[in-house]
């Protein structure tokens, strides 16, 4: 196995750079943020694409640019409005960090976007990869990006058989990517690296027969393309069971905002209990139990069951003093999906259950 901490032969560097840019020229991948020099739009696209496929993130980028064409308008928007626009994209911490960073830029930096790696890296929600991408795409600075696609290309080309998700390996891969970077056009090089990994040197069924790096690719020559890169075993997800009470009274639904440090902070939900329960009907006219709905998060697997409960119009006031109604707000049933953002598992229930949206 090669020593990735050792200097790379200059002829191999030249081979890699030339073939990468030649491949990119032959295989354009149009996206609205490509060639964009406005750091606000580049930053917006990079935050949206964190842990998100381009195809999924593209419509969200277009919605955000249309609604908030500059950082001041994003900063001035209510958080609930931002979260609603983000609804369905997942990893809502990104949206909250995006909003917080927009306020910092608009109010504390007077609308001037940071123009060097260190200050970009200081924005909330911006890690090394995102800072490198913004620095190179917006300001032409020589910082190599290192995302999952780039890890895969580098591990295969150089035949690296160490686990890529260890701190030591990440440091070595960062140095390797930086050594390969074409500093005369870092934006084009970085974009080509990501595009090549995303569309050509893919996790499964890599297009090796047509690969421009085939003659020098260690993984191809060793027959280990399918094995690399090496990762440690995935995390065991914590299983959680949520039971939601969809309480209807006089055309209203009871909802509350999630607070604290648990998942989905800032999103809305119905009154919820965790763990096995016996639903008390509160003198309800009808109770309907849904099928289970599931959502996989990075560290958790959530199963949700919904109980639709119709309360009589003349329900006694004592019912609404139940602790389940604590911190709840009433919202008109017809407005349920228009004004507030729900976690994906609740959104799936609403999309599949027309009764709630009547």
N, C-alpha and C positions, 0 to 999 in steps of 0.2 A: 504493500500500500504506500502511495507517495506521501511525503512529508509536506503537508499543506502550509506549514510555517516557513518552509524554505522558499527562497526567491524563485520565481517562475522564469523559465528560459524565455528570453525576449522573442525568439522566433515563434514560440508557442503562443505568446501573448498577441503577437501580430496576426498569427493565423486565426486565433479566436475572434479578435476584433473585426477583422475584415470579413470573415464568413458570417459573423452575426449581423453586421450592417447590410451585407449583400442579401442575406436571407430576408431581413426586414423590408428592404426595398422591393423584393419580389412578392412579399406577402403582407400587403398593407392591411391594417385592422382599424378601420375608421371608428372613432369615438369622439363625441362632442368636445371633450376636454383635451384631446390631442392637439398640440400646437398652441394651446391656450397659454397666454403669458400673464393673465390676471391672477395673482396669487390667491385671491379670495376664492375664485372658482376652482383652482387647482386644489386648494386645501379642502374645499367642500367635497370635491370628487374623491379625494383620498380618504376622508373620514367615512364617507358613505361606503366605499369599497373595502374597508377593513372587515375581514372575515365574511365577505359578501362577493358572490359572483358578479361579473360585469353585467350579465343579462338581467340579473335581479336589481342591481343598483342603478342602472341607467335611467329608468322612469322616475326614480326618486331624485336623482340629480336634476333632471329636467323640471320636476315639480318645485324643488327648492330654488333653483335659479329663477324660475318664473315668478315665484311668490316673494322671494328675497333676493333681488338682483345685486345687492351690495351688502357689505357687512353691517352697516348701520341699520338697515331694515330687519336683518336677522336679529341683531342685538335688541331692537325695540319690540320684537314680537313677544307675546305672552308665552310662558313655557308650555302651557297646555296646548297652545296652537302648534308649537314646534313638534311636540310629541305626537299630536294627531297627524301631522303631515308625515311623520316618521313611521306611523302605525303599519305593522306588517313586516318591517325590515329587521326587527329583532335587535338584541344587544343595545337596549335603550340608554345605557350609560353613554354611548357614543353621542346620542342626541343631546343629552344634558351637558356633556363636555363641550360639544359644538356650540351650544347656546352660551355657555359660560365664557368660552374663548372669544366668541364674537363680541360679548360685552366688554371684555378686557381690551380687545383691539379697538373697538369703537369709542369707548369712554376713557380708557387710560392711555392708549397709544394714539388717540385722536384720529382713528381710522387708518393709520399707516401700518401696513402689514409688516411683521418682522422680516428682515432681508438677509439673515445669516443663519447657519445651521443651529447654533446654540440658542438664539432667541426664538427660532421656530420650535425647537425642541422643548422650550419652556412653556409653550401653550398647553392648556389642559387637554388631555386626550391625545397628544401627539407623542409617539414613540420614535425610536431611531429610524425605523423604516419610513414612516410618514414624513419625518423631518428631512430625510435624504431625498425623498421623492419631490417634496415641495421646493427644496433648495435647488435641485437640479432642473426641474421643469420650469419653475418661475424665474429663477435668477441665474441659471447656467453654472451653478457651483459644482465642483467635482466631488460629489458624495455618492457613493454607490448604494443602490437599494438592495435590500436583502429580505425578500419575502419567501413564501413557500415555493413559488415557482423558481426563484433564483437558487434556493438551496438545492432543489432537485437537479437543475442543470449542472451546477457546480459539482455536486456529489457524483453524478454520473460521468461527467467529462473527465474529472480527475480521479475517479474510482475511490472516493473517500468512504471507508467502511466503518467509521466511528458514528456513534449516535449523534444525530444533528441537534437534538433537543437537550443538550447539556451546555452549561455556561462556557466551558472551555472550547467546545466545538463551535459554538456561536461566535466566539471571539475570533477563532481561526478562519471561519467562513467569511466573516466581515473583512478580515485582512485580505483574503483571497479575492473577494469581489472588488475590493478597492484597487488591488494590483492589476486586475483586468480592465478596470474602467478606462474608457477612452476620454481623457480629460479635455480633449479639444471639442467634444460634443457630448457631454455627460447625459443630457436629456435624451438624445437619440439612443445612446447606448443602454441606458436604464430601461427605456420603454421597450426596446428590442429584446432585452433579457426577459422582461416580464411576459411579453407577447409570445416569445419562443417557448417558455415554460408552460404557458397557459394553453397554447394551441398545438404545439408540435411535440415537445418533450413532456408529454402528459403523464400523470400517475399510472394509468393503464393504457395499453395499446399505443405506446410512443411510436412515432413515425420514423423509425430508425432507417428503413431502406432509402428514404429520401433525405436523410439528415446531412447537412453540410459539414458536420463535425465528425462524421462516422469514422474517418481514417485515423483520428486521434482520440476518440472517445474510449476511455478505459473500460467503462461499463459495457459498451457494445463489444469491445474486443475480448473481454473476459466472460461474456454471456451473463452479465449480472444486471441488466437494465431493469428487470422486474423487481429486483431485490433492493435497489438503491433509490432514494436515501434510506438509511436505517433510522428507525425511531423506537423509543421505548414504548412499552405497552400503554394503551390508553387508560385514562382515569376511570375508575369505577364510579358511575353516576349514583348520587343519592336519590332514592325513590321517595316521592311525596304524593299524597292523595289529598286533593282539595275538593270540598263539597260546597257548591255555591247555591244560595237561595235566591231565586229570581222572584222577588216579591212584588206583586202588582196590586195597586190600590187606586181606584178612581182614575185610571188611565195613566198613572205614574209608575215608575220603577225606582227602587231604592238602590243607590250606588254610593261607593265611597272611594276616596283616593288612598292608594297604598303609600305608607310612609315608613320611616325607619330604614334599616340597612339590609332588609331582605330583598329578594328578587323583585323586579318590576316596580321599583320605587318611582313614584310620580305618575304611574298609570292608574286607571280606575278599575274597579271590580264590583261584583255584587257582594252582599254579606257572605262571608266565607268561614268555614270551619275546616280544620285539618284533622284527618283521621276518621275512623268509622263513627257514624252518627245515626241517631234515630230522629227523623224529621218530625218536628211538631207542626201540625198544620195551622196553628193559630186560628182555628175555626174557619179554615179555608173552604171555599166552595169547590176547589179542585186542586189536586197535586199531581204533577207529571214529572217523572224521572227520565232524564236523558240517557242516551248511551254514553260510555266513557269517551272523553276527548283527551288526546295526549300531545304533549309538547316536550321536545328534548332540548335542554339547555347545555351549556358547556360542562357543568358539574352536576346537573340535576335532571331527573326524568319526572315530569309532572303528569299525573292523571287527574282529570277533573270530571266530576259528575254534577249536573245541574238539576235542581228541583224547581220547577215552575209552580208558584203558589199564587192562586187568585184569592185575594182577601175580599170579603164582602164590603160594599160601599159603606155600610154602617158599622164597620169593625170598631170595637171599643177602644178608647184611647189608651188603655193599659197595655195593649199589644205593642204599641210603638215605644213603650218604655223598656222593652226587652233589650238586654245588652247587645243583641245582634244588630240593632238599629243605631248603635252608638257611632257617631261621626258620619252617619249616612246623610245623603241629600236625595231629595225627590227630583226626578227628571221626567219630563213628558216622554211616554213610550215612543212616540214617533220621532223624537229627537235623539234616541239612544245612540245611533251610529253617526250622528252628524257633528257633534260638538266635542266629544271626549275620546281619548285613546285608551284602548283595552289591550291586555296581553293577547298574544296570538291565539292561545287556547280558548279564550272567551270569544274572540273574533270569529273563530271557526264555528263555535256553537251558534253565534248569531247568524252566520251565513247559512247554516244548515237547519235552522229552526225558525220557520216563518211565523210560528205562533207568537214569538216574542216581539216581532216587528209589525204585527197587525196594526 
